Amino acid sequence: MKHCASILFLAFAAIGSAQSATVDVLVGPGLSFTPSTVSITTGDTIRWVWQGASHTSTSNTNTGPEVWDSGVLFTGTFSHTFSTAGDWPYYCAIHSFPSGTAMNGTVHVTAPAPAPTPALSGKLLLILIVVLALLGAIALRFQ
């Protein structure tokens, strides 16, 4: 009986899974993040990609749920995965400051829309009825 319940749980757990995304933001050339404002959902990752000049990607705050600092990079990438909804401003520590205007950006993070409850297909509903009937028969046998 435990085995049948486990199979049912796994079947329903496998119905759907969320996918996270990675969004690239170019760092440079010049004094820019491109795009300067990015909209993502919780669980998504921003990957800053350096274009051959020394810059940082540094969160405006050094406390709270979304804090990051790439350190000074000339080339390469730096990534941060966002787990909290909100607006998360950032800047280049070499060329600007928190809430400045020289080299600043914002990551707008929203909570994902709730997944719709999938409808049971006729075939899946029939399987569920048969499994529940078998579980009931097994339970009656052991009483």
N, C-alpha and C positions, 0 to 999 in steps of 0.2 A: 504494500500500500504506500509506503514511503517513497518507493521507486517511482510509482505512477505520479505522485504529487510533485516529485522533483522534475520529472519530464514536463509536466504542465507548466511549472514555474519557468523552466528554461525556454519553453516554446513561446510563452508570452513575453519574456525578457528580450528575446531575439527579434521581436516584431519590428523595432526601429531603434536607431541610435543616432545621436547628434554628431554633426561634423563641425570641427572648428576650422577657421581659415587663418592664413597668414597674409598680411598686407604689407607691401614694401613702401617705404618712405625714403626718397633720395636725400642724402645729406650733402649739400653743395650741388653743383659747383657754386662758388660765391657764398653769400650769406643767406642761404635759404634751405628750408625743408620743403620737399615737393612730394605730395601735396602738404600744405601747412596744417590743414584740418582733415582728420580722418575719422570716419564713423564705422564702428565695429560692434559686435555683440560680445557679451562676457564669454570667456574661453578662447577668444581669438587672440592672435599674436601680431604685434607690429615688429617688422624687421627693418631697422634703419640700415641703409646701404651707402657707405661713404664713396664719394666721387673724386678722391685724390686731394683733399685739403684737410688740415687739422681742425676738428670740431668735436663736440660732445653731444649726446642726447641725455639731458638731465631733467628729472621731474622737478616741478616748481617747489615741491615740498619734500622734506626729508623724514617726515613721519606720516603714518596712515597706511591705508591698504595698498596704494599703488605708488611705490617709490622705486626709482631706477636711476642709474648713472653708468653710462657706457665707459667713462674715462675718455681721455683724449685718444682719438683714432684718426689715422690718415687714410687708410683703406680698410676694407673688410666690412663686416656686419656686426650688429648688436640687436638682440631680440628681447622683447618683454611680452609676457602673456598677461592679459588683463582679466581679473576675476571679479571686479567690482564695477557696477554701473555708475556712471557719472562723467563729468568733463575733467580730463586730466591734462592740464597745460604743462609744457616743457620748454626747454631752451638750450642753447649752446652756451656752456659756461665760459668759453673763451670770448665770444662775441656779443653776449647779451646777459640778461639777468632775469629772475622770475618776474613774470608779467611785463616784460620789456617788449620792444617792438623791432629790435634789430634782427634777431634770429630766434624766433619762437614758433611753437606749434601747439596744437591741441588734439588730443585723442578723445573722441566722444564715444562712450561705451554705453550701450543699451542692453537690458536684459532680453534674452531671446523670447520670442512669442511662444506661448505654451503650445506644445505639440497637440494636434487634434487626436482625440481618442479614436483609434481605428475601429471601423465596423467589422464585425465578424462575418466572414464569407459563409455561405451556406455549407460548404465542405468543412470548414473549421468548426462551425457550430455543431455539425453532426458528430465530428470527432470528439468534441468536448462533451456532448451528451452521452456518447458511448463510454468514454473514459469515466465520467461521473457515475454512470450506471454500474460499471465494473467495480469502481471503488465502493459503491453502496452495497453491491453483492458481497464483496470481500468483507466489508465491515459487518454485515449481517451474519456471515458464516462464522466469524470469530466472537460472536456474542454468546 
